[in-house]
Amino acid sequence: SASENLPPRTLARVAREVRDLHKNPPEGVRLVVDSDTGVPSNLSELM
């Protein structure tokens, strides 16, 4: 998979940024997370 080529620090940073977006999204943006996997199904949804 593509994640095999990414350094662990990069994966950790992306995970942290996704977690932060989920907890504190910018106004008008909502992170859509798949309830089964916990992975974003879309990076964002404009409202």
C-alpha positions in Angstrom: 0.0 0.0 0.0 1.0 3.6 -0.4 1.4 4.1 3.4 4.4 1.7 3.3 6.4 4.4 1.6 5.7 7.1 4.1 7.9 7.7 7.1 6.3 7.0 10.5 6.6 10.7 11.5 4.5 11.6 8.4 1.8 9.1 9.3 1.7 10.3 12.9 1.4 13.9 11.8 -1.4 13.2 9.4 -3.2 11.2 12.1 -2.8 14.0 14.5 -4.1 16.6 12.0 -7.1 14.5 11.1 -7.9 14.0 14.8 -7.6 17.8 15.4 -9.9 18.5 12.4 -12.4 16.1 13.7 -12.4 17.7 17.2 -12.1 21.4 16.1 -13.2 21.8 12.5 -12.9 25.3 10.9 -16.2 27.1 10.6 -18.3 25.7 7.7 -16.3 22.5 7.4 -17.1 19.1 8.9 -14.9 16.0 8.8 -16.8 12.9 7.7 -15.6 9.8 9.4 -16.6 6.2 8.5 -18.2 4.8 11.7 -16.9 1.3 10.9 -13.3 2.1 10.2 -12.8 5.4 11.9 -11.1 6.6 8.7 -12.4 9.8 7.0 -14.6 8.9 4.0 -14.2 12.4 2.7 -11.6 14.9 3.8 -14.3 17.5 4.4 -17.8 18.4 3.7 -18.6 22.1 3.2 -21.8 23.2 4.9 
